[in-house]
Amino acid sequence: MADFILDPAFVATSHLIADLPLCEARLQDDVRYPWLVLIPRQPGLTEIEQLDVGHRLQLMEEIVLAGAAVRAIGSALGLEVDKLNVGALGNVTAQLHVHVVGRRRDDPAWPGPVWGHSPASPYDSDALEAATTAAEDVLEN
């Protein structure tokens, strides 16, 4: 993992929350959706199939853990999650990453996808602190 370089697009659109055994967990900077992005810290990956079996299993465990963290973020922000959406798209940013998004029936994009729906609404400092704390409590315990 020493040669891993995070795509600058993630730095510009998200906040580091935790380093999990396989992935960097980042909070997507859009306060309307409790949303984590998991990026495996291995160089050159663009597809899940490029991970060995053990790392694929680890990725699934981290997705499940991220789902619990997304629900905790939603609770901390008063945005209770109705449905978790999980996706590895990579059409815009090719580096392998998995989105774990908490959706609500009253969110701005429901029932459609969040991607490309509308410009992000960045976190203010108080909401960012609440979301970060909630996620860390799940991811680091």
N, C-alpha and C positions, 0 to 999 in steps of 0.2 A: 504494500500500500504506500510505499515511500514515493513512488512516481505519480501518485494521484494528484491531479490538478482540477480544482473546481471550476466549472465554466463560469465566466464572469456574469452571465445572465442571472445566475442564482444569487450572487452577491448583491446585484442591483435590485432584486425583487423579493428577497426573503431575509430572515434573521436566523442565525445559528442558535439552535436550542440545545442540542446534545450530540455527542459522539456515541453512537451505539456500537455494538461489536462489529457490525458490517458497514453501517450507513451513517452518514451525517444527516441529522434530522434538522430541518429548517422550517420556520414558520413563514408561510406565504404572507406577504405584506398587503393583505386585503381584509380589513376588519369585518366585512360583511359575512365572511365564511370562516369557520374554524377549519384550518387547512395546513397540513404538514406535507412537506416534500422530503422523501427519503432518497439519498444519493449514495449508492455503494462507493466506498473509498477504494476503488480499483481502477487503474488507468485504462483508457481506451474502450470502455464498455458502451455499447449502444443498445443492446438487447438483453433481456433476462436470460435467454438461452446461452449467452456467453459466460454466465456464472457456472461454476461447477455445482454438482448436486448439493453438497453441504452448504454452499453459500445461497443456493436457491431456497433451501429449507430455512436458513437463517433470515433471508429476506422476508419470507412469509411470516415468521415469528415477529419480526420488526414491524411489518404492516399491521398485524393484530395489535401489537403494543401501541403503535401510532394511532390506531383507531380509538383506543381507550384514552389516549392523550387528547385527541381531537374532541372527544365527548367532554373531557374535563375542561378544555378551552371554551367550548360552547357554554357549559354551565357557568364558568367564571365570567363570561361576557353577557349572560342572559340570553343566549342563542342556543337553546336546547336542540340537540341534533335529532332529527327524525330518521335520517338515512345516511349511511356512510357510502361514499363513492370512492372507488379505488381504481386508478388508471396509470398505465405506463405508456404515454403517448410518444413524446420525443419528436414530433413533427417540426417544432420550432427550435428546441434545444435538444440536440441529438444525444448528449451525454445521458447514459442510463439513469433514470430517476422515476420514482413512483409517487403519485399524488394520492393523499388520503384526505378527502374533503368531507366535512360535515355539512349535510344539506338539511334545510327546513322547508316545509310546505309554503312558508311565507318569505323565503329568500328571493332576492331580485331575479334570479335566473330560473327558479323552479317552474316547470319540471325539466327544463332543458339543461344543457351543459353550462358550466361556469366559464369555460374557456371561450374568450372572444365575446362574451355577453356584453360587457361594458367595462369602462376603465376601473382599475382598482381604487379602493378607498383606503389609503394607508392608515396604519395604526397611529393614534396619538400616544404620548408617553405613558399615560395611565393604563390604557387598554393593552398596550404592549407589555407592560409589567405584569398585568393580571394574566394575560395569555401565556407569557413565558413561565411564570411561576406555576400555573396550572399544568402546563406541559411537562416542566421539569419534575414536578412532584410524581408524575406517572412514569416518565422515561428513566429517571435516575434512581428509582427505588426497586 
